[in-house]
């Protein structure tokens, strides 16, 4: 049986972690609890900007581009481009 090189093993491991974290973030809150809001970095990205201004956030997966939008009673947060306006699930590709 052929063994994978350490480099390939690491790439497969990182891919599995990235997939698992993406799926975990996509799960709805348990027991119908409150939805989680945007992370603090999304609010920080719009701290000195106006609603509708372009913004960007660095994530573990790269740079995210978006638009500053009002989050109920919390202020402005960077909403990723390509998301539905109501904050629903991402569009199917």
C-alpha positions as CSV (number, residue, x, y, z in Angstrom):
1,X,0.0,0.0,0.0
2,X,1.3,3.4,-0.9
3,X,1.7,6.0,1.9
4,X,0.8,9.7,1.5
5,X,3.7,12.2,1.8
6,X,3.6,14.4,5.0
7,X,2.7,17.3,2.7
8,X,-0.4,15.6,1.3
9,X,-1.4,14.4,4.7
10,X,-1.2,17.9,6.1
11,X,-3.2,19.3,3.1
12,X,-5.9,16.6,3.6
13,X,-6.1,17.4,7.3
14,X,-6.4,21.1,6.8
15,X,-9.1,20.6,4.2
16,X,-11.0,18.4,6.6
17,X,-10.8,21.1,9.3
18,X,-11.9,23.8,6.9
19,X,-14.8,21.8,5.8
20,X,-15.9,20.8,9.3
21,X,-15.7,24.5,10.5
22,X,-17.7,25.6,7.5
23,X,-20.4,23.0,8.1
24,X,-20.5,23.8,11.8
25,X,-21.0,27.5,11.1
26,X,-23.8,26.7,8.7
27,X,-25.8,24.7,11.3
28,X,-28.8,26.5,12.8
29,X,-28.7,27.2,16.5
30,X,-29.8,24.2,18.6
31,X,-33.3,24.0,20.1
32,X,-34.5,27.0,18.2
33,X,-32.2,29.3,20.2
34,X,-31.4,32.9,19.0
35,X,-29.3,33.3,15.9
36,X,-25.7,34.3,16.3
37,X,-24.9,37.6,14.8
38,X,-21.9,38.8,12.9
39,X,-18.5,38.3,14.5
40,X,-16.8,41.3,16.2
41,X,-14.4,41.7,13.2
42,X,-17.4,42.5,11.0
43,X,-18.4,45.3,13.3
44,X,-14.8,46.5,13.6
45,X,-14.5,46.7,9.8
46,X,-17.4,49.3,9.7
47,X,-16.4,51.2,12.9
48,X,-15.5,54.4,11.0
49,X,-17.7,53.9,7.9
50,X,-21.2,54.8,6.9
51,X,-24.1,52.4,5.9
52,X,-23.6,51.2,2.4
53,X,-19.8,51.8,2.4
54,X,-17.6,49.0,1.0
55,X,-15.7,47.0,3.6
56,X,-13.4,44.1,3.9
57,X,-12.6,41.6,6.6
58,X,-9.6,39.2,6.9
59,X,-10.8,35.6,7.7
60,X,-8.8,32.4,8.1
61,X,-9.9,31.6,4.6
62,X,-8.9,34.9,3.0
63,X,-10.2,38.4,2.5
64,X,-13.9,38.9,2.5
65,X,-15.4,41.9,0.7
66,X,-18.8,43.3,1.6
67,X,-20.9,46.3,2.4
68,X,-21.6,48.0,5.8
69,X,-25.2,47.3,6.9
70,X,-27.1,48.0,10.0
71,X,-27.5,45.0,12.4
72,X,-30.6,45.4,14.7
73,X,-29.6,47.4,17.7
74,X,-25.9,46.6,17.3
75,X,-24.7,49.1,14.7
76,X,-23.0,48.6,11.4
77,X,-21.3,45.3,10.4
78,X,-19.6,44.2,7.2
79,X,-22.2,42.0,5.3
80,X,-20.5,39.8,2.7
81,X,-21.1,40.4,-0.9
82,X,-23.4,37.9,-2.6
83,X,-25.5,37.2,0.5
84,X,-29.3,37.6,0.4
85,X,-30.4,41.0,1.9
86,X,-32.4,39.3,4.7
87,X,-29.4,37.4,6.0
88,X,-30.7,34.0,4.8
89,X,-28.6,31.1,3.5
90,X,-26.1,31.8,0.7
91,X,-27.3,31.3,-2.9
92,X,-26.9,27.9,-4.5
93,X,-24.1,27.6,-7.0
